[in-house]
Amino acid sequence: MSKKRLVPKRRFKGFTDDWEQRKLGEVADIVGGGTPSTNISEYWDGNIDWYSPAEIADQIYVNSSLRKITERGFASCSAKLLPIGTVLFTSRAGIGKTAILNKVGCTNQGFQSIVPHTDKLDSYFIYSRTEELKRYGETFGAGSTFVEVSGKQMSDMPLMLPKMIEEQKMIGTYFKHLDHLITLHQRKLEKAKSLKKSLLSEMFPAEGERKPKRRFLGFTGDWEQRKAKDIFESTADKGYPALPILAATQDRGMIRRDENSIYIFHDEKNVKGYKRVLPGQFVVHLRSFQGGFAHSTIEGITSPAYRVFGLSEPESHNDFFWKYVFTSKEFIRRLESVTYGIRDGRSISYDGFLMMDFTYPSRAEQNEIAELFVHLDHLITLHQRKLEKLQNLKKAYLNEMFI
């Protein structure tokens, strides 16, 4: 009977040896921390980085702590200086958050940090196994007030490792590159979302005003003001069972096909009362805008629980412009200012919406504004998809490149 080989599913070329099981404490020192007395001011505001678990979030590297201690403060407590490349590991009240030290520093007692032995453990290789470290800490941690894993327990953690440090380094470098790409797309996504949020607050007039703060060149006049009932009209066409079922979501401006929609083969009896939705129309929950709101770009049908409405003069308006009006900070703030009582919470019905005043520009300016936000949404979607693809790739490789 052949012996099962201890090798990962996916591997870099040139490495063929079996991996071996070691204890974490055999390839790294596990170092705790300490805290100087907070009653002695001379111990604080020095130049030695001193980390607490609350500072460890989604960042990979840490370069400077929020609070720093003095030489006297360091000497007064059990904190230890940790070298560059140390993997900080939170050991209590949120076990398993990690970060790599980019500068010599120390921690409080909420850590059991991993200091790799030279040529035995690669920093990014062990950092990439954060989820494994976290699971182990949560499983073997103990305590009545809060769960905590000790340095001894972390030292005893079994690990499957390549025999050659070069293979560890190649794996670590690969995940470092992948994490860099993920971070890059996260930043691009956040930047695009932040820009959209900022423009939504600046390109629509504040309540009581007739001009926005930010505008395209060539447009200077006041925006026109009318009530919603003079701009929109509801529809209730029924009898289209072959169309896909659509539903508004809590995410403003989104429309989705119902997961249970079988596009051509609906049971006609089950969708008899469903309303037809045309591209460019809006769907809102009968109870309130907060219950669900969406702009549709496709034809479909929606539940009787939703109201369908569109522009009464579509040739004079851009439906995408109005989609962004309804997702603007100003409109959401106006919705949230309407109160029907503590029991019902904050909400506004469609009839209440019809009595709201809206300001809007010419069709030409609406087109410019809509085009800008459609472009931003396209960028956001692209970055989101790329980010999800990279995250899924990392997840798959974490399963295949480690034992």
C-alpha positions as CSV (number, residue, x, y, z in Angstrom):
1,M,0.0,0.0,0.0
2,S,1.6,3.3,-1.1
3,K,2.1,6.0,1.5
4,K,0.1,9.2,0.9
5,R,2.4,12.1,0.0
6,L,2.4,15.2,2.1
7,V,2.3,17.8,-0.7
8,P,-0.2,20.6,-1.6
9,K,-2.4,20.4,-4.7
10,R,-0.8,23.4,-6.3
11,R,3.0,24.0,-6.2
12,F,5.8,26.0,-7.9
13,K,8.0,24.1,-10.3
14,G,11.2,22.7,-8.9
15,F,9.8,21.6,-5.5
16,T,9.1,17.9,-5.1
17,D,9.9,17.0,-1.5
18,D,7.1,16.2,1.0
19,W,6.2,18.8,3.5
20,E,6.8,18.1,7.2
21,Q,4.9,18.8,10.3
22,R,6.5,21.2,12.8
23,K,5.3,23.1,15.8
24,L,5.1,26.8,15.4
25,G,7.4,27.2,18.4
26,E,10.1,25.3,16.6
27,V,10.4,27.8,13.8
28,A,9.4,31.0,15.6
29,D,9.5,32.7,19.0
30,I,6.1,33.5,20.4
31,V,6.3,36.8,22.3
32,G,3.8,38.5,24.5
33,G,3.5,42.1,25.5
34,G,3.0,44.4,28.4
35,T,1.6,47.9,29.4
36,P,3.4,50.6,31.4
37,S,1.4,52.2,34.2
38,T,-1.0,54.7,32.7
39,N,-0.7,56.8,35.9
40,I,2.9,57.7,35.2
41,S,3.1,60.3,32.5
42,E,6.8,59.8,32.0
43,Y,6.1,56.4,30.6
44,W,4.1,57.8,27.7
45,D,4.4,59.9,24.5
46,G,7.9,58.6,23.7
47,N,9.3,57.2,20.5
48,I,8.8,53.4,20.9
49,D,5.8,52.0,19.0
50,W,3.4,50.2,21.3
51,Y,0.4,48.5,19.6
52,S,-3.0,47.5,21.0
53,P,-5.3,45.0,19.4
54,A,-7.8,47.7,18.4
55,E,-5.2,49.1,15.9
56,I,-5.0,45.8,14.0
57,A,-7.6,45.8,11.3
58,D,-7.4,45.1,7.6
59,Q,-3.9,46.5,6.9
60,I,-1.1,44.1,6.1
61,Y,1.8,46.2,7.4
62,V,1.9,48.5,10.4
63,N,4.5,51.3,10.5
64,S,3.4,53.5,13.5
65,S,1.3,52.9,16.6
66,L,-1.4,55.2,17.8
67,R,0.3,55.5,21.2
68,K,4.0,55.4,21.9
69,I,5.9,54.7,25.1
70,T,9.2,56.1,26.4
71,E,12.4,54.1,27.3
72,R,11.4,54.3,31.0
73,G,7.9,53.0,30.2
74,F,9.3,50.1,28.2
75,A,11.7,49.2,31.0
76,S,8.9,49.2,33.5
77,C,6.7,46.6,31.9
78,S,6.9,43.1,30.3
79,A,6.8,44.4,26.7
80,K,9.5,43.1,24.4
81,L,11.0,44.8,21.3
82,L,9.9,43.0,18.2
83,P,12.0,43.1,15.0
84,I,10.8,44.0,11.5
85,G,9.0,41.1,10.0
86,T,7.3,40.0,13.2
87,V,3.7,38.9,12.6
88,L,1.5,40.6,15.3
89,F,-1.2,38.2,16.4
90,T,-4.0,39.3,18.7
91,S,-4.6,36.7,21.4
92,R,-7.7,37.9,23.2
93,A,-11.0,39.7,22.7
94,G,-10.9,39.2,18.9
95,I,-8.4,36.4,18.5
96,G,-6.6,36.1,15.2
97,K,-6.1,39.6,13.8
98,T,-2.7,39.9,12.2
99,A,-0.3,42.5,10.7
100,I,3.4,42.5,9.8
101,L,5.7,44.9,11.6
102,N,7.5,47.3,9.2
103,K,9.4,49.0,12.0
104,V,10.7,47.7,15.4
105,G,8.1,48.1,18.1
106,C,6.3,46.3,20.9
107,T,2.7,45.5,22.0
108,N,0.5,45.3,25.0
109,Q,-0.5,42.0,26.6
110,G,-3.3,41.4,24.0
111,F,-0.8,39.7,21.6
112,Q,1.2,36.6,21.2
113,S,3.3,37.8,18.3
114,I,5.2,35.5,15.9
115,V,8.9,36.2,15.4
116,P,10.1,33.9,12.6
117,H,13.5,32.2,13.0
118,T,15.8,33.2,10.1
119,D,15.8,30.6,7.3
120,K,13.1,28.5,9.1
121,L,9.9,30.5,8.6
122,D,9.0,33.3,6.1
123,S,7.0,36.2,7.5
124,Y,4.5,36.5,4.6
125,F,4.2,32.7,4.4
126,I,2.9,32.5,8.0
127,Y,0.9,35.8,7.6
128,S,-0.9,34.2,4.7
129,R,-2.1,31.5,7.1
130,T,-4.0,34.0,9.2
131,E,-7.3,32.1,9.0
132,E,-5.5,28.9,10.1
133,L,-3.9,30.7,13.1
134,K,-7.2,32.3,14.0
135,R,-9.1,29.0,14.0
136,Y,-6.4,27.4,16.2
137,G,-6.4,30.3,18.6
138,E,-10.2,30.2,18.9
139,T,-10.3,26.5,19.3
140,F,-7.6,26.2,22.0
141,G,-8.1,29.6,23.8
142,A,-9.7,29.6,27.2
143,G,-10.9,31.9,29.9
144,S,-14.0,32.8,31.9
145,T,-14.2,36.5,31.3
146,F,-12.9,36.4,27.7
147,V,-11.3,33.8,25.5
148,E,-7.5,34.1,25.3
149,V,-4.8,31.9,23.8
150,S,-1.5,31.6,25.6
151,G,2.0,31.8,24.2
152,K,2.6,28.1,25.1
153,Q,-0.5,27.1,23.3
154,M,0.5,29.0,20.2
155,S,4.0,27.5,20.3
156,D,2.4,24.0,20.3
157,M,0.4,24.8,17.1
158,P,1.1,22.1,14.5
159,L,2.0,23.4,11.0
160,M,2.7,21.6,7.8
161,L,5.8,23.3,6.2
162,P,8.0,22.9,3.1
163,K,11.4,21.6,4.0
164,M,13.0,24.3,2.0
165,I,12.7,28.0,3.1
166,E,12.9,28.9,-0.6
167,E,9.5,27.3,-1.2
168,Q,8.0,29.2,1.7
169,K,9.4,32.5,0.3
170,M,8.0,31.8,-3.1
171,I,4.6,31.1,-1.7
172,G,4.8,34.2,0.6
173,T,5.9,36.4,-2.4
174,Y,3.0,35.1,-4.5
175,F,0.4,35.9,-1.8
176,K,2.1,39.3,-1.2
177,H,1.6,40.1,-4.8
178,L,-2.0,38.9,-4.8
179,D,-2.7,40.9,-1.6
180,H,-1.2,44.0,-3.3
181,L,-3.5,43.7,-6.2
182,I,-6.5,43.2,-3.9
183,T,-5.6,46.3,-1.9
184,L,-5.1,48.3,-5.1
185,H,-8.6,47.4,-6.4
186,Q,-10.1,48.0,-3.0
187,R,-8.6,51.5,-3.0
188,K,-9.8,52.2,-6.5
189,L,-13.3,50.9,-5.6
190,E,-13.4,53.1,-2.4
191,K,-12.1,56.1,-4.4
192,A,-14.8,55.7,-7.0
193,K,-17.5,55.2,-4.4
194,S,-16.3,58.2,-2.5
195,L,-16.2,60.4,-5.6
196,K,-19.8,59.3,-6.5
197,K,-21.0,60.1,-2.9
198,S,-19.3,63.5,-3.0
199,L,-20.8,64.4,-6.5
200,L,-24.3,63.2,-5.4
201,S,-24.2,65.8,-2.7
202,E,-22.8,68.6,-4.9
203,M,-24.5,68.2,-8.2
204,F,-28.1,68.4,-6.9
205,P,-29.3,71.6,-5.1
206,A,-29.8,71.6,-1.4
207,E,-33.3,72.0,0.0
208,G,-34.6,75.5,-0.7
209,E,-32.0,76.2,-3.4
210,R,-32.3,76.3,-7.2
211,K,-28.7,75.7,-8.2
212,P,-26.2,72.9,-7.3
213,K,-22.7,73.6,-5.9
214,R,-21.0,71.9,-8.8
215,R,-22.0,72.2,-12.4
216,F,-20.9,71.4,-16.0
217,L,-19.7,74.3,-18.0
218,G,-22.3,76.1,-20.1
219,F,-25.2,75.7,-17.6
220,T,-26.0,78.7,-15.4
221,G,-29.7,79.1,-15.0
222,D,-31.9,78.2,-12.0
223,W,-33.4,74.7,-12.0
224,E,-37.1,74.4,-12.4
225,Q,-39.3,73.4,-9.4
226,R,-42.4,71.3,-9.6
227,K,-44.2,68.8,-7.5
228,A,-43.6,65.1,-8.1
229,K,-47.2,64.6,-9.2
230,D,-46.5,67.0,-12.1
231,I,-43.5,65.0,-13.2
232,F,-44.4,61.3,-12.6
233,E,-47.4,59.1,-13.2
234,S,-48.0,55.5,-12.0
235,T,-49.0,52.6,-14.2
236,A,-50.6,49.3,-13.5
237,D,-50.5,47.3,-16.7
238,K,-51.2,43.6,-16.1
239,G,-51.3,40.4,-18.1
240,Y,-47.7,39.8,-19.1
241,P,-46.9,36.4,-17.5
242,A,-44.0,35.6,-19.9
243,L,-41.8,38.5,-18.7
244,P,-39.1,38.1,-15.9
245,I,-40.2,38.9,-12.4
246,L,-38.4,42.0,-11.0
247,A,-38.1,43.2,-7.4
248,A,-36.9,46.3,-5.7
249,T,-34.2,45.9,-3.1
250,Q,-33.1,47.8,0.0
251,D,-30.0,48.9,-1.9
252,R,-31.2,52.1,-3.5
253,G,-31.3,52.3,-7.3
254,M,-30.9,48.5,-7.7
255,I,-33.3,46.2,-9.5
256,R,-33.0,42.4,-9.6
257,R,-34.7,39.5,-11.2
258,D,-36.5,37.5,-8.6
259,E,-34.5,34.3,-7.9
260,N,-37.6,32.2,-8.4
261,S,-38.4,33.8,-11.7
262,I,-38.7,31.2,-14.5
263,Y,-38.8,33.6,-17.4
264,I,-41.1,32.1,-20.0
265,F,-42.7,29.4,-18.0
266,H,-44.6,31.2,-15.2
267,D,-47.7,29.7,-13.9
268,E,-50.1,32.3,-15.3
269,K,-52.4,32.1,-12.2
270,N,-49.6,32.9,-9.8
271,V,-48.6,36.1,-11.7
272,K,-52.1,37.3,-12.7
273,G,-52.0,40.4,-10.6
274,Y,-48.3,41.3,-11.4
275,K,-47.7,44.7,-12.9
276,R,-45.6,45.4,-16.1
277,V,-42.4,47.4,-15.7
278,L,-40.9,49.1,-18.7
279,P,-37.2,50.2,-19.1
280,G,-36.8,53.6,-17.5
281,Q,-39.6,53.2,-15.0
282,F,-39.3,53.0,-11.2
283,V,-40.5,50.5,-8.7
284,V,-41.4,51.4,-5.1
285,H,-42.8,49.4,-2.3
286,L,-46.5,50.2,-1.6
287,R,-45.7,50.8,2.0
288,S,-42.9,53.3,1.6
289,F,-39.7,54.3,-0.3
290,Q,-37.7,52.8,2.6
291,G,-39.4,49.4,2.0
292,G,-37.8,49.1,-1.4
293,F,-37.0,51.3,-4.4
294,A,-35.5,50.7,-7.8
295,H,-35.0,52.0,-11.4
296,S,-35.4,49.4,-14.1
297,T,-33.4,49.1,-17.3
298,I,-35.2,46.0,-18.5
299,E,-38.8,45.0,-19.1
300,G,-40.5,42.7,-16.6
301,I,-43.3,42.3,-14.2
302,T,-43.4,43.0,-10.4
303,S,-45.4,41.9,-7.5
304,P,-48.7,43.7,-6.5
305,A,-46.7,44.8,-3.4
306,Y,-44.9,47.3,-5.5
307,R,-46.1,50.4,-7.3
308,V,-44.7,51.2,-10.8
309,F,-44.3,54.8,-11.9
310,G,-42.5,56.6,-14.7
311,L,-42.1,60.1,-16.2
312,S,-45.3,61.7,-17.5
313,E,-43.2,63.6,-20.2
314,P,-40.3,61.2,-21.0
315,E,-39.2,63.4,-23.9
316,S,-38.4,66.2,-21.4
317,H,-36.5,64.1,-18.9
318,N,-33.7,61.6,-18.5
319,D,-34.8,58.6,-16.3
320,F,-31.2,58.0,-15.3
321,F,-31.0,61.5,-14.0
322,W,-34.0,60.9,-11.8
323,K,-32.5,57.6,-10.6
324,Y,-29.6,59.6,-9.2
325,V,-31.9,62.2,-7.8
326,F,-33.5,59.4,-5.8
327,T,-30.1,58.1,-4.6
328,S,-28.8,61.5,-3.7
329,K,-28.0,62.4,-0.1
330,E,-30.4,65.3,-0.2
331,F,-33.4,63.1,-1.3
332,I,-32.6,60.4,1.3
333,R,-32.3,63.1,4.0
334,R,-35.7,64.4,3.0
335,L,-37.2,60.9,3.3
336,E,-35.6,60.4,6.7
337,S,-37.0,63.7,7.9
338,V,-40.6,62.5,7.5
339,T,-42.0,60.8,10.6
340,Y,-45.3,59.0,10.9
341,G,-44.8,58.0,14.5
342,I,-42.6,55.8,16.7
343,R,-44.5,52.7,15.8
344,D,-44.2,53.1,12.1
345,G,-40.8,54.6,12.1
346,R,-39.6,56.9,9.4
347,S,-41.3,56.4,6.1
348,I,-43.1,58.1,3.2
349,S,-45.8,56.7,1.0
350,Y,-46.1,57.1,-2.7
351,D,-48.9,59.6,-2.2
352,G,-46.7,61.5,0.2
353,F,-43.9,61.4,-2.4
354,L,-46.2,63.0,-5.0
355,M,-46.5,66.1,-2.9
356,M,-42.8,66.6,-2.6
357,D,-41.2,69.5,-4.5
358,F,-38.3,68.7,-6.8
359,T,-36.0,71.0,-8.7
360,Y,-34.5,69.8,-12.1
361,P,-32.5,71.3,-15.0
362,S,-33.0,71.2,-18.7
363,R,-33.0,67.9,-20.5
364,A,-29.5,68.7,-21.8
365,E,-28.1,69.2,-18.3
366,Q,-29.9,66.1,-17.1
367,N,-28.2,64.1,-19.8
368,E,-24.7,65.4,-18.8
369,I,-25.3,64.5,-15.1
370,A,-26.8,61.1,-15.9
371,E,-23.9,60.3,-18.2
372,L,-21.3,61.1,-15.5
373,F,-23.0,58.9,-12.9
374,V,-23.6,56.1,-15.3
375,H,-19.8,56.2,-16.0
376,L,-19.0,56.2,-12.3
377,D,-21.3,53.2,-11.7
378,H,-19.6,51.4,-14.5
379,L,-16.2,52.0,-12.9
380,I,-17.5,50.9,-9.5
381,T,-18.9,47.7,-11.1
382,L,-15.6,46.9,-12.9
383,H,-13.5,47.4,-9.8
384,Q,-16.0,45.3,-7.7
385,R,-15.9,42.5,-10.2
386,K,-12.1,42.6,-10.4
387,L,-11.9,42.6,-6.6
388,E,-14.2,39.7,-6.2
389,K,-12.3,37.7,-8.9
390,L,-9.0,38.4,-7.0
391,Q,-10.5,37.5,-3.6
392,N,-12.0,34.2,-5.0
393,L,-8.6,33.4,-6.6
394,K,-6.8,34.0,-3.3
395,K,-9.4,31.8,-1.5
396,A,-8.9,29.0,-4.0
397,Y,-5.1,29.2,-3.8
398,L,-5.1,29.3,0.0
399,N,-6.9,25.9,-0.2
400,E,-4.5,24.5,-2.8
401,M,-1.1,25.8,-1.8
402,F,-1.1,24.8,1.8
403,I,-1.7,21.4,3.5
